[in-house]
Amino acid sequence: MVVKIPAKAVLSASTALGMVAALSACGGTGDEESGDRTLTYWASNQGASVEEDKEVLQPSLDRFTEETGVEVELEVIPWGELYNRILTAVSSGDGPDVLNIGNTWAASLQETGAFVPYEGEDLEAAGGEGRFVETSFATGGAEGEPPTSVPLYGLSYALFYNPTMFEEAGIEEPPSTWEEFTETAEELTEDTDGDGEPDQYGFTMEAGSERQNSHFAHVLGLQQGGELWADGPNFSSQEVVDAVKMRLDMMTEQGIVNPSNAEFSDGTQSIADFADERAAMMMAQGSARTTLASRDFDDYEVAQIPVMDPLPGQPIQSHAAGINISVFNETDDKEGALQLVDHLTSSEEQVYLSQEFQTLPVATEAYENEELQSESMDTFRTILTDHAAPMPLIPEEGQMETVLGESIAGLFADAATGSEITEDDIRAAMEEAETQMNAAD
């Protein structure tokens, strides 16, 4: 899971720059000389509950204590609380030694100056750059600066499809291009009860989700040969307008998405449509497998996201999603904190954690483990390592997701009412989103 930063929180991160000087000693306690050492660790909630996460993480932390003698006090923090807790810690100095962050927060939090840069000996102590999947490592901070976070959990989007529904429609394989995708989805969109309206659709999406809308504007914009950010917001460029139109057309011109999807925004509604076989395909991150399992649904396979043919841009299929891990500058035990990062990102622990949380390992060697050999893991790995690109590495990223995503959601809402959405309408909405971003600077 990757969580957007609320617009106000992004501005708060910048404000925190002036507060960092007030940081006092935080986190770790004990005397390194005597061997009495304790670290504090804030973990993000990855599973179904905070308690479930504690049950998963504690054995790993116990192994760390056995190896190093360093105790770890664990607190699992829900996603809705984590970012503001971090900002409070930055301003007050009352924070943990080690903490998880959404990787799209990296550049914003880096700007505060409150976190240890991973460079030189500190980077090597945390495992070294060569340990990590390259696309995931690239999310650690602003381009050209030493990262202040390294990957912990990897995630990417993939195409989930129902093989039984495909077989019943005489479709032999998942689509690999957008033209094939449209043809496949049209064949799978059916009026099965004869009332004149489709009750089974070829595709379902979270069309009201700021996060998913901005993610796919990024992905499809790169396929079109553009980018969301170029010395400022670039939403009204022809490439990004075309990218937004590609998804809108699925609801308007192609009729392969139920107009009710315009109200889907919490990340679970499209999964429910897919699991209830109201739609034959969806695009979701690997963590959706946990939700599908909770619904006792396993009639699905995964494939790579379609790519344009011909391809004017890059063959990007997902942003490099995931969770990163950082160390506070003011920790009393930087050595121990970096040891904990090294432990959690080691190939052995990555195998364990990826199985428990349905995430992707960020340590390249972990993929060689026999327990992770499967077609779905190979698909997700290929997408993450070869066809993923970070969201723009800018402090304004969270605000950008909100503003851009809301604008696209508004277009879907209008489309769902039957309003005609033209290219000019899309461009006007994108220009308004650019104006909002520029006004916030």
C-alpha positions as CSV (number, residue, x, y, z in Angstrom):
1,M,0.0,0.0,0.0
2,V,1.2,3.5,-0.8
3,V,-0.6,6.3,1.0
4,K,-0.9,9.9,-0.3
5,I,0.1,12.8,1.9
6,P,-2.8,15.2,2.5
7,A,-2.1,18.7,1.1
8,K,-1.9,20.3,4.5
9,A,0.5,17.7,5.7
10,V,2.9,18.4,2.8
11,L,2.9,22.1,3.7
12,S,3.5,21.1,7.3
13,A,6.6,19.1,6.3
14,S,8.1,22.2,4.7
15,T,7.2,24.3,7.8
16,A,9.0,21.7,9.9
17,L,12.3,22.8,8.3
18,G,12.5,25.6,10.8
19,M,11.8,23.3,13.7
20,V,14.5,20.7,13.1
21,A,17.1,22.8,15.0
22,A,15.0,22.3,18.1
23,L,15.2,18.6,18.0
24,S,16.4,17.0,21.3
25,A,17.7,13.5,21.8
26,C,15.1,11.0,20.9
27,G,14.4,7.3,20.6
28,G,16.9,4.8,21.8
29,T,17.8,4.3,25.4
30,G,20.4,2.5,27.4
31,D,24.2,2.4,27.6
32,E,26.1,1.0,24.6
33,E,29.1,0.4,26.8
34,S,27.2,-1.8,29.2
35,G,25.3,-3.6,26.5
36,D,21.9,-2.3,27.8
37,R,20.4,-1.0,24.5
38,T,16.8,-0.5,23.4
39,L,15.6,1.0,20.1
40,T,12.1,2.3,19.4
41,Y,10.5,1.4,16.0
42,W,7.4,2.8,14.4
43,A,6.0,0.4,11.9
44,S,3.3,1.1,9.4
45,N,0.1,-1.0,9.5
46,Q,0.4,-3.4,6.6
47,G,-2.0,-6.2,7.5
48,A,-5.6,-6.5,8.5
49,S,-5.0,-5.0,11.9
50,V,-2.4,-3.4,14.2
51,E,-2.4,-6.6,16.3
52,E,-1.9,-8.8,13.3
53,D,1.1,-6.7,12.3
54,K,2.6,-7.0,15.8
55,E,2.3,-10.8,15.6
56,V,4.1,-10.8,12.2
57,L,6.8,-8.4,13.2
58,Q,7.7,-9.6,16.7
59,P,9.4,-12.8,15.6
60,S,11.6,-10.8,13.2
61,L,12.5,-8.3,15.9
62,D,13.2,-11.2,18.3
63,R,15.6,-12.6,15.8
64,F,17.3,-9.2,15.7
65,T,17.6,-9.1,19.4
66,E,19.1,-12.6,19.5
67,E,21.7,-11.6,16.9
68,T,22.7,-8.2,18.3
69,G,21.6,-8.0,21.9
70,V,19.6,-4.9,21.1
71,E,16.0,-4.8,22.3
72,V,13.3,-3.2,20.2
73,E,10.1,-1.5,21.4
74,L,7.6,-1.8,18.6
75,E,4.6,0.4,17.9
76,V,2.4,-0.2,14.8
77,I,0.7,2.9,13.7
78,P,-2.3,3.1,11.4
79,W,-1.7,4.8,8.1
80,G,-4.2,7.5,8.8
81,E,-2.1,8.6,11.8
82,L,1.4,7.9,10.7
83,Y,2.3,11.0,8.7
84,N,1.1,13.5,11.3
85,R,2.9,11.5,14.0
86,I,6.1,11.8,12.1
87,L,5.7,15.6,11.7
88,T,5.0,16.0,15.4
89,A,8.2,14.0,16.1
90,V,10.2,16.1,13.8
91,S,9.1,19.3,15.5
92,S,9.3,18.1,19.1
93,G,12.2,15.7,19.0
94,D,10.1,13.1,20.8
95,G,10.3,10.4,18.1
96,P,11.5,6.9,17.5
97,D,14.9,5.7,16.3
98,V,13.6,3.9,13.3
99,L,10.3,4.3,11.4
100,N,8.5,3.3,8.2
101,I,7.3,5.9,5.7
102,G,5.2,5.7,2.5
103,N,7.8,6.0,-0.2
104,T,5.9,8.9,-1.9
105,W,6.6,10.9,1.3
106,A,10.4,10.5,1.0
107,A,11.3,13.8,-0.7
108,S,8.9,15.8,1.6
109,L,10.4,14.3,4.8
110,Q,13.9,14.6,3.4
111,E,13.4,18.3,3.1
112,T,13.0,18.6,6.9
113,G,16.6,17.5,7.5
114,A,15.5,15.3,10.4
115,F,16.7,11.9,9.0
116,V,20.0,10.2,8.5
117,P,21.2,10.4,4.9
118,Y,22.1,6.9,3.6
119,E,25.6,7.5,2.2
120,G,29.1,6.2,2.8
121,E,29.5,4.0,5.9
122,D,25.9,4.6,7.0
123,L,24.6,3.2,3.7
124,E,26.9,0.2,3.9
125,A,25.8,-0.4,7.5
126,A,22.2,-0.6,6.2
127,G,23.0,-3.2,3.6
128,G,24.5,-1.1,0.8
129,E,22.8,0.1,-2.4
130,G,23.6,-3.1,-4.3
131,R,21.3,-5.0,-2.0
132,F,18.2,-3.3,-3.2
133,V,15.9,-3.5,-6.2
134,E,17.0,-0.5,-8.3
135,T,13.6,1.0,-8.9
136,S,12.7,0.7,-5.2
137,F,15.9,2.3,-4.1
138,A,15.3,5.2,-6.4
139,T,12.3,6.2,-4.2
140,G,14.5,7.1,-1.2
141,G,14.5,10.9,-1.7
142,A,14.9,13.8,-4.1
143,E,16.9,13.0,-7.2
144,G,20.6,13.9,-6.9
145,E,20.6,13.9,-3.1
146,P,21.6,11.1,-0.7
147,P,18.4,9.2,0.2
148,T,17.1,9.5,3.7
149,S,15.1,6.3,3.4
150,V,15.7,2.9,1.9
151,P,13.0,0.4,0.7
152,L,11.4,-2.1,3.1
153,Y,8.3,-3.4,1.3
154,G,7.9,-3.4,-2.5
155,L,4.6,-3.1,-4.3
156,S,3.5,-2.7,-7.9
157,Y,0.3,-2.7,-9.9
158,A,-0.6,-5.7,-12.0
159,L,-3.6,-6.8,-14.1
160,F,-5.8,-9.2,-12.2
161,Y,-8.1,-11.3,-14.4
162,N,-10.7,-14.1,-13.9
163,P,-9.5,-17.1,-16.0
164,T,-12.9,-18.8,-15.8
165,M,-14.7,-15.8,-17.3
166,F,-12.0,-15.6,-19.9
167,E,-12.5,-19.3,-20.8
168,E,-16.2,-19.0,-21.0
169,A,-15.9,-16.1,-23.4
170,G,-13.4,-18.0,-25.5
171,I,-10.4,-15.7,-24.6
172,E,-7.2,-17.6,-24.4
173,E,-4.8,-15.1,-22.8
174,P,-4.7,-11.7,-21.1
175,P,-4.2,-8.6,-23.2
176,S,-0.7,-7.2,-23.6
177,T,-1.6,-4.0,-25.5
178,W,-4.3,-1.4,-24.8
179,E,-6.0,-2.2,-28.1
180,E,-6.2,-5.9,-27.0
181,F,-7.4,-4.8,-23.6
182,T,-10.3,-2.9,-25.0
183,E,-11.3,-5.7,-27.3
184,T,-11.1,-8.2,-24.4
185,A,-13.1,-6.0,-22.0
186,E,-15.8,-5.4,-24.6
187,E,-16.2,-9.2,-25.1
188,L,-16.5,-9.6,-21.3
189,T,-19.1,-6.8,-20.9
190,E,-22.5,-8.6,-21.0
191,D,-26.2,-8.1,-20.3
192,T,-26.7,-11.5,-18.6
193,D,-30.1,-10.9,-17.2
194,G,-31.6,-9.4,-20.4
195,D,-32.7,-6.0,-19.0
196,G,-30.9,-4.0,-21.6
197,E,-28.1,-2.9,-19.3
198,P,-24.7,-4.7,-18.7
199,D,-24.5,-6.4,-15.3
200,Q,-21.1,-7.8,-16.0
201,Y,-18.3,-5.5,-17.1
202,G,-14.9,-6.2,-18.6
203,F,-13.1,-4.0,-16.1
204,T,-13.5,-2.3,-12.8
205,M,-11.5,0.6,-11.3
206,E,-11.4,3.0,-8.4
207,A,-12.4,6.0,-10.5
208,G,-13.1,8.2,-7.5
209,S,-9.8,7.5,-5.9
210,E,-7.3,10.4,-5.9
211,R,-4.5,8.0,-5.4
212,Q,-5.3,5.6,-8.2
213,N,-6.2,8.4,-10.6
214,S,-2.9,10.1,-10.1
215,H,-0.9,6.8,-10.3
216,F,-2.4,5.9,-13.7
217,A,-2.0,9.5,-15.0
218,H,1.7,9.0,-14.2
219,V,1.9,5.5,-15.7
220,L,0.0,6.3,-18.9
221,G,1.6,9.7,-19.2
222,L,5.0,8.0,-19.3
223,Q,3.7,5.5,-21.9
224,Q,2.5,8.5,-24.0
225,G,5.9,10.1,-23.8
226,G,5.2,12.8,-21.2
227,E,5.5,13.3,-17.4
228,L,3.4,14.8,-14.6
229,W,6.1,17.2,-13.4
230,A,8.7,19.1,-15.4
231,D,10.0,22.1,-13.5
232,G,6.4,22.4,-12.2
233,P,3.0,20.7,-12.8
234,N,2.7,19.4,-16.4
235,F,-0.9,18.1,-16.2
236,S,-2.2,20.0,-19.3
237,S,0.5,18.7,-21.6
238,Q,-0.9,16.7,-24.6
239,E,0.6,13.5,-23.3
240,V,-1.0,13.7,-19.9
241,V,-4.3,14.8,-21.3
242,D,-4.2,11.8,-23.6
243,A,-3.3,9.6,-20.6
244,V,-6.3,10.8,-18.6
245,K,-8.6,10.4,-21.7
246,M,-7.5,6.7,-22.1
247,R,-9.1,5.8,-18.8
248,L,-12.1,8.1,-19.1
249,D,-12.9,6.5,-22.5
250,M,-13.3,3.1,-20.8
251,M,-16.4,4.5,-19.1
252,T,-17.7,6.8,-21.8
253,E,-16.9,5.7,-25.3
254,Q,-16.1,2.0,-24.7
255,G,-18.7,1.2,-22.0
256,I,-16.4,-1.4,-20.4
257,V,-16.5,0.2,-16.9
258,N,-19.7,0.5,-14.9
259,P,-20.5,4.2,-14.3
260,S,-21.0,3.4,-10.6
261,N,-17.2,3.1,-10.4
262,A,-17.0,6.9,-10.3
263,E,-18.0,6.5,-6.7
264,F,-15.3,3.9,-5.9
265,S,-12.6,5.5,-3.8
266,D,-11.6,3.5,-0.8
267,G,-9.4,0.9,-2.5
268,T,-11.7,-2.1,-1.8
269,Q,-14.8,-1.5,-3.9
270,S,-13.3,-2.5,-7.2
271,I,-11.8,-5.6,-5.5
272,A,-15.3,-6.5,-4.3
273,D,-16.6,-6.1,-7.9
274,F,-13.9,-8.4,-9.1
275,A,-14.4,-11.0,-6.4
276,D,-18.2,-11.0,-6.9
277,E,-17.6,-11.5,-10.6
278,R,-19.3,-8.3,-11.6
279,A,-16.1,-7.5,-13.5
280,A,-13.6,-9.7,-15.2
281,M,-10.4,-7.6,-14.8
282,M,-9.0,-5.0,-12.4
283,M,-5.6,-3.3,-11.9
284,A,-4.4,-3.4,-8.3
285,Q,-1.3,-3.7,-6.2
286,G,-0.1,-7.0,-4.8
287,S,-1.6,-6.4,-1.4
288,A,-5.1,-6.9,-3.0
289,R,-4.3,-10.6,-2.8
290,T,-4.9,-10.3,1.0
291,T,-8.3,-8.8,0.5
292,L,-9.3,-11.4,-2.1
293,A,-8.2,-14.1,0.3
294,S,-10.3,-12.6,3.1
295,R,-13.3,-12.9,0.7
296,D,-12.4,-16.6,0.0
297,F,-11.8,-15.8,-3.7
298,D,-8.9,-17.4,-5.6
299,D,-10.2,-17.6,-9.1
300,Y,-7.8,-15.1,-10.5
301,E,-4.4,-14.8,-12.2
302,V,-2.1,-11.8,-12.7
303,A,-0.5,-10.4,-15.8
304,Q,1.5,-7.4,-16.8
305,I,-0.3,-4.1,-17.3
306,P,-0.9,-3.5,-21.1
307,V,1.4,-1.2,-23.0
308,M,0.7,1.1,-26.0
309,D,1.5,-0.3,-29.4
310,P,3.1,1.6,-31.0
311,L,4.7,3.0,-27.9
312,P,5.6,6.7,-28.1
313,G,7.1,6.8,-24.6
314,Q,8.4,4.3,-22.0
315,P,7.0,0.8,-21.3
316,I,6.0,1.7,-17.7
317,Q,3.3,-0.4,-16.1
318,S,3.3,0.9,-12.5
319,H,4.8,3.4,-10.2
320,A,7.5,2.0,-7.9
321,A,5.2,1.6,-5.0
322,G,6.1,0.5,-1.5
323,I,7.1,1.4,2.1
324,N,10.5,2.8,3.0
325,I,12.4,2.9,6.3
326,S,14.3,5.8,7.9
327,V,16.4,6.6,10.9
328,F,16.0,9.9,12.9
329,N,19.2,12.0,13.1
330,E,18.8,12.5,16.8
331,T,18.7,8.8,17.7
332,D,20.9,7.9,20.7
333,D,22.0,4.7,18.9
334,K,22.6,5.3,15.2
335,E,24.7,2.1,15.0
336,G,21.9,0.0,16.4
337,A,19.3,1.8,14.3
338,L,21.2,1.1,11.1
339,Q,21.6,-2.6,12.2
340,L,17.9,-2.9,12.5
341,V,17.4,-1.5,9.0
342,D,20.1,-3.9,7.8
343,H,18.2,-6.8,9.5
344,L,14.7,-6.0,8.2
345,T,16.0,-5.5,4.6
346,S,18.1,-8.7,4.6
347,S,17.1,-11.3,2.1
348,E,16.2,-13.8,4.8
349,E,13.8,-11.3,6.6
350,Q,12.5,-10.1,3.2
351,V,11.4,-13.6,2.3
352,Y,9.5,-13.9,5.6
353,L,7.9,-10.4,5.5
354,S,6.8,-10.6,1.9
355,Q,5.0,-13.8,2.5
356,E,3.2,-12.5,5.6
357,F,2.3,-9.1,4.1
358,Q,1.8,-10.1,0.4
359,T,4.4,-7.5,-0.6
360,L,7.4,-7.8,-2.9
361,P,11.0,-8.2,-1.6
362,V,13.2,-5.2,-2.0
363,A,16.4,-7.3,-1.6
364,T,17.2,-8.8,-5.0
365,E,18.7,-12.0,-3.5
366,A,15.4,-12.8,-1.8
367,Y,13.8,-13.6,-5.2
368,E,16.1,-16.6,-5.5
369,N,14.5,-18.3,-2.5
370,E,12.5,-21.4,-3.4
371,E,9.5,-20.3,-1.3
372,L,9.0,-17.3,-3.5
373,Q,9.0,-19.1,-6.9
374,S,5.6,-18.7,-8.5
375,E,4.2,-17.2,-11.7
376,S,2.5,-14.4,-9.9
377,M,5.7,-13.5,-8.0
378,D,7.6,-13.5,-11.3
379,T,5.0,-11.2,-12.8
380,F,5.1,-8.7,-10.0
381,R,8.9,-8.8,-9.8
382,T,9.1,-8.1,-13.6
383,I,6.8,-5.1,-13.3
384,L,8.6,-3.7,-10.3
385,T,12.2,-4.2,-11.5
386,D,11.8,-3.6,-15.3
387,H,8.6,-1.6,-15.8
388,A,8.1,0.7,-12.8
389,A,9.1,4.3,-12.2
390,P,8.8,6.4,-9.0
391,M,6.2,9.1,-8.7
392,P,7.8,12.5,-9.1
393,L,10.5,12.8,-6.5
394,I,9.4,16.3,-5.2
395,P,8.3,17.6,-1.8
396,E,4.9,18.5,-3.3
397,E,4.2,14.9,-4.4
398,G,1.4,14.3,-1.8
399,Q,-0.3,17.6,-2.7
400,M,0.1,16.7,-6.3
401,E,-1.7,13.4,-5.9
402,T,-4.6,15.1,-4.1
403,V,-5.1,18.0,-6.5
404,L,-4.6,15.9,-9.7
405,G,-6.5,12.9,-8.4
406,E,-9.5,15.0,-7.3
407,S,-9.6,16.7,-10.7
408,I,-9.7,13.4,-12.6
409,A,-12.3,12.0,-10.1
410,G,-14.4,15.0,-11.0
411,L,-14.3,14.2,-14.6
412,F,-15.3,10.6,-13.9
413,A,-18.2,11.9,-11.8
414,D,-19.4,14.0,-14.6
415,A,-19.0,11.1,-17.1
416,A,-21.1,8.9,-14.8
417,T,-24.1,11.2,-15.1
418,G,-24.0,10.9,-18.9
419,S,-22.2,14.2,-19.6
420,E,-20.1,14.3,-22.7
421,I,-16.4,14.7,-21.7
422,T,-14.3,16.2,-24.5
423,E,-10.6,16.6,-24.8
424,D,-11.0,20.3,-24.2
425,D,-12.9,19.5,-21.0
426,I,-10.0,17.3,-19.8
427,R,-7.4,20.0,-20.7
428,A,-9.4,22.7,-18.8
429,A,-9.6,20.5,-15.7
430,M,-5.9,19.8,-15.9
431,E,-5.1,23.5,-16.3
432,E,-7.2,24.3,-13.2
433,A,-5.3,21.6,-11.3
434,E,-2.0,23.2,-12.4
435,T,-3.3,26.6,-11.2
436,Q,-4.1,25.1,-7.7
437,M,-0.6,23.6,-7.5
438,N,1.1,26.8,-8.5
439,A,-1.0,28.9,-6.1
440,A,0.2,26.7,-3.2
441,D,3.9,27.4,-3.9
